[in-house]
């Protein structure tokens, strides 16, 4: 099965799951309302049958209660429609995510994926820096490697060979990146951190649609820039 076909099937599955979840929530609300409304009508009927003819019930009171229940029913219907719209929007987003496979993208975030012993750290500086220090941490939070970054103003891509400070080759995987920079006067600079690479997979299994870029999974919401055309 091709990657695009598998992704399309995953998108279809995600669409069905979102729709089912929305229907399930609305159905539960309607069922609860139906049970309460039936109970209310039984109590009201019982009160009417057993009321004192010389001192009948106040019709205004139970009419008001009927109106309130009617308002609740309308609110539930509105919630059903909103849930359907949200599910449709989520499904559309999930389906569209397949189109990113094969495209070059920039993803905001503080991660770097080490793939086949190579990784790329991408960042941008607002002005020329005196020094840029890149710290890379493994999944346990231990400092794995330290790199010196380019100091010029603008965007930079620093290649990492996947080796630790001791020269050991680290395993492929997802690593956290911290980048600190100072200008020529020694003041701290704000560093815009990004991950650049090609989208190789789309994951629908969690609550968020995840794009895999350079071996790192990042939420679709962190997509910053898309380049070129799809190769699928």
PEGIRA-V917852 format. One record per residue. OMEGA is omega in whole degrees, 0 to 359 (none if undefined). Layout:
omega: <OMEGA & OMEGA>
//
This chain:
omega: <182 & 180 & 182 & 181 & 179 & 180 & 179 & 178 & 177 & 179 & 178 & 179 & 179 & 178 & 180 & 180 & 180 & 180 & 180 & 180 & 180 & 179 & 181 & 179 & 179 & 180 & 179 & 179 & 181 & 179 & 178 & 179 & 181 & 179 & 180 & 181 & 178 & 178 & 179 & 181 & 178 & 179 & 181 & 179 & 179 & 179 & 180 & 182 & 185 & 180 & 178 & 181 & 181 & 179 & 185 & 179 & 177 & 182 & 181 & 183 & 182 & 174 & 178 & 179 & 177 & 180 & 179 & 179 & 178 & 179 & 178 & 180 & 179 & 180 & 179 & 178 & 178 & 178 & 178 & 180 & 179 & 179 & 178 & 180 & 179 & 179 & 179 & 180 & 179 & 180 & 179 & 179 & 180 & 181 & 181 & 182 & 179 & 182 & 179 & 180 & 181 & 180 & 175 & 185 & 166 & 178 & 176 & 180 & 183 & 181 & 172 & 179 & 177 & 183 & 181 & 177 & 180 & 177 & 179 & 176 & 183 & 179 & 180 & 179 & 180 & 180 & 180 & 181 & 175 & 179 & 175 & 181 & 181 & 177 & 181 & 184 & 178 & 185 & 179 & 180 & 180 & 178 & 184 & 183 & 176 & 181 & 172 & 182 & 175 & 188 & 182 & 177 & 179 & 185 & 181 & 174 & 180 & 180 & 178 & 183 & 177 & 180 & 178 & 179 & 180 & 179 & 180 & 177 & 182 & 181 & 175 & 180 & 184 & 182 & 178 & 184 & 171 & 181 & 177 & 181 & 176 & 177 & 184 & 179 & 178 & 179 & 181 & 178 & 175 & 182 & 177 & 185 & 179 & 171 & 180 & 178 & 181 & 178 & 182 & 181 & 175 & 184 & 181 & 190 & 181 & 179 & 181 & 173 & 184 & 175 & 177 & 181 & 182 & 178 & 181 & 177 & 179 & 179 & 178 & 181 & 181 & 178 & 183 & 184 & 176 & 181 & 171 & 182 & 180 & 180 & 182 & none>
//
